[in-house]
Amino acid sequence: EKILHGLFNTNIKTSSLDAEIITELILNGNAYAIVKKKRELAAKSGTIFERYFPECPPPATPYCFYRWLPILNTKPSFHVEKELEQAGIRVYHSDRFIVRNPTDKQFLRVSLSDAGSMSKLEKGLAILKEYLET
């Protein structure tokens, strides 16, 4: 019963404060400006990513907040994540998202919206590119 209550409160019930804030943003029109700005930033982040990884398959939309970067790697996924974290960036290996049997293809899930600034994103992508080239 406690587990069900916890799941309900974290996954199903929307925070009253969040609902009030979102409602106000929609009613006063600011929600549209926020969405427009987020789309612009997402497109700019995608352009930066493509400069570092032009060989990566293009996303379905230019407004992606993350990209799947194919990698050739013989190291266990947790080693890759740990080494990159020690280098100053956090990525998630595709092994975390496998539902069925593992495949030969490996990817890194690279967030384009968590860096905090475009310069930090560029720095992180440079670190990632260097790591993958060694």
DAKA-V671691 format. One record per run of one state. SS is the DSSP state (h for helix, s for strand, l for the rest). FROM is the first residue (numbers start at 1). TO is the last residue. Records with the same first field share a line. If there is no record, write none. Layout:
SS = FROM-TO ; FROM-TO
This chain:
l = 1-1 ; 13-15 ; 29-29 ; 53-65 ; 72-76 ; 87-91 ; 98-105 ; 112-117 ; 134-134
h = 2-12 ; 16-28 ; 30-52 ; 77-86 ; 94-97 ; 118-133
s = 66-71 ; 92-93 ; 106-111
